[in-house]
Amino acid sequence: MTEKKETYNEHYWEEGRNGYFPNKKTSNTLNFDWHLDKVTSQIVNLLKEKNAAYGNTALNPPQIFSKLNATEAICARLDDKISRIKNKGINDKTEDTVDDLIGYLLLLKMSLENK
């Protein structure tokens, strides 16, 4: 019998890895810090992937159809994401909308710093 080797993607977090001990009594700070690093790294990686795919259009919009500047365009996208959450709620089908909302808020912060 051969032993099956398990492979994990970058979002896999197992007990004892990266400070993650879900069933062990550890300090709240360690759990908070680990969890914050986990969720923010997922958002940051998503933003980097989308930026590579779209060519930095969030902070440097091509203005082909829309003439909005970067900050205004990001705010319009934020409105869309908030409207989706308002209309559909937060559930398994809209969880990606929450990630997008967080990502757009980070982009807005970057856009405001570039003014």
C-alpha positions as CSV (number, residue, x, y, z in Angstrom):
1,M,0.0,0.0,0.0
2,T,1.4,3.4,-1.0
3,E,1.0,6.3,1.2
4,K,-1.0,9.2,-0.3
5,K,0.9,12.4,-0.3
6,E,-1.3,15.4,0.4
7,T,-0.7,18.7,-1.3
8,Y,-2.1,22.0,-0.2
9,N,-2.6,25.4,-1.8
10,E,-1.3,28.6,-0.4
11,H,-4.5,29.2,1.5
12,Y,-4.3,26.0,3.4
13,W,-3.7,26.5,7.1
14,E,-3.1,23.4,9.3
15,E,-2.7,23.2,13.0
16,G,0.7,24.2,14.2
17,R,1.6,25.9,10.9
18,N,2.1,29.7,10.9
19,G,1.2,29.9,14.5
20,Y,-2.3,28.4,14.0
21,F,-3.5,26.4,17.0
22,P,-7.3,26.4,16.8
23,N,-7.9,23.9,19.6
24,K,-5.1,24.9,21.9
25,K,-5.3,27.6,24.6
26,T,-3.1,30.3,23.3
27,S,-3.0,34.0,23.8
28,N,-5.7,35.9,22.0
29,T,-3.0,38.1,20.4
30,L,-1.4,35.1,18.7
31,N,-4.8,33.9,17.3
32,F,-5.7,37.5,16.3
33,D,-2.4,38.1,14.7
34,W,-2.4,34.8,12.8
35,H,-6.0,35.3,11.6
36,L,-5.4,38.9,10.5
37,D,-2.3,37.8,8.6
38,K,-4.3,35.0,7.0
39,V,-7.2,37.0,5.8
40,T,-5.2,40.1,4.7
41,S,-2.7,37.9,2.7
42,Q,-5.6,36.4,0.8
43,I,-6.9,39.8,-0.1
44,V,-3.5,41.1,-1.0
45,N,-2.8,38.1,-3.2
46,L,-6.2,38.6,-4.9
47,L,-5.4,42.2,-5.6
48,K,-2.0,41.4,-7.0
49,E,-3.4,38.7,-9.3
50,K,-6.2,41.0,-10.6
51,N,-3.7,43.9,-11.1
52,A,-1.5,41.6,-13.2
53,A,-4.5,40.4,-15.2
54,Y,-6.0,43.9,-15.7
55,G,-2.8,45.9,-16.0
56,N,-3.2,48.4,-13.1
57,T,-6.5,49.8,-14.4
58,A,-7.8,50.4,-10.9
59,L,-5.2,53.1,-10.2
60,N,-4.6,54.1,-13.8
61,P,-8.0,53.7,-15.6
62,P,-7.8,53.7,-19.4
63,Q,-10.9,56.1,-19.6
64,I,-12.1,54.6,-22.9
65,F,-15.8,54.6,-22.0
66,S,-15.8,56.1,-18.5
67,K,-14.1,59.3,-17.9
68,L,-14.0,58.8,-14.1
69,N,-10.6,59.2,-12.4
70,A,-9.2,56.4,-10.4
71,T,-10.8,57.5,-7.1
72,E,-14.2,58.1,-8.5
73,A,-14.2,54.8,-10.4
74,I,-13.2,52.9,-7.3
75,C,-15.9,54.6,-5.3
76,A,-18.4,53.6,-8.0
77,R,-17.3,50.0,-7.7
78,L,-17.6,50.2,-3.9
79,D,-21.2,51.4,-4.4
80,D,-21.8,48.3,-6.6
81,K,-20.4,45.9,-4.0
82,I,-22.3,47.5,-1.1
83,S,-25.5,47.4,-3.2
84,R,-25.0,43.7,-3.9
85,I,-24.6,43.0,-0.2
86,K,-27.6,45.1,0.6
87,N,-29.7,43.2,-1.9
88,K,-28.4,39.7,-1.5
89,G,-27.0,39.7,2.1
90,I,-23.8,38.1,3.1
91,N,-23.8,34.4,2.5
92,D,-21.8,31.7,0.7
93,K,-22.9,33.1,-2.7
94,T,-21.7,36.7,-1.9
95,E,-18.6,36.0,0.3
96,D,-16.4,37.0,-2.7
97,T,-18.2,40.3,-2.6
98,V,-16.9,41.0,0.9
99,D,-13.4,40.2,-0.3
100,D,-13.9,42.5,-3.3
101,L,-15.2,45.3,-1.0
102,I,-12.1,45.0,1.3
103,G,-9.9,45.0,-1.8
104,Y,-11.5,48.1,-3.3
105,L,-11.2,49.9,0.1
106,L,-7.4,49.2,0.0
107,L,-7.3,50.4,-3.6
108,L,-9.2,53.6,-2.5
109,K,-6.7,54.2,0.2
110,M,-3.9,53.8,-2.4
111,S,-5.7,56.1,-4.8
112,L,-6.2,58.8,-2.2
113,E,-2.5,58.7,-1.3
114,N,-1.6,59.2,-5.0
115,K,-3.5,62.5,-5.2
